[in-house]
């Protein structure tokens, strides 16, 4: 991931785990449909890629 000077694999794995837990809880509680959860994940990923592209 570029020359950031640190290993980001552990924080990244934690973020993915937390996002999975949050998405699963939203489905279990019938707060969202699977399509809405996946759409949220995709929007979040695209926002982060866009921010990295602008800043990085």
N, C-alpha and C positions, 0 to 999 in steps of 0.2 A: 504494500500500500504506500508506495512512494517512499520518501526518505523522512519519515516522521520521527525517527529516533526512539520508537517504542514498539513493543509488540501489542497489537490491538486485537489479537485473536480471542483472548479471554473476555475482554469487555464486549466484543461483538457476539460471542457465543451467549453471554449473559443477556444481552439485549434481545437476541432472537428467542431465547427461552422465555423471557418475560412477555414478549409479544405473543408467543404461542399460548402462554397461560391466560393472558388477557383475552385473546380471541376465543379460546375454548370456553372461558367463563361466560362470555357474551352469548355464545351459542347455547350453552347449558341453561342459562337463565331465560332463553327465548327473547333476549333483548334485540337481537339482530338476526338476519338470515345469513346463510353461508356466503351468498353473493355480496352482501354488505361488508362482511368481515374481510373477505378477500379483496374487495375494492379498497377498503381502508389500508390493508397491508401494501397494496400496489401504490396507492397515492403516497403513503409514507416513504416507501423505497424511492419513488421518483423524486420526492421532495429532497431527500438526502443526497441523491445523485446530483440533482440540480445545484444544491448548495455546495457540494464538493467541486462541481465543475466551475461555479462562479468564484469561490474562494481559493480553491486549489489551483 
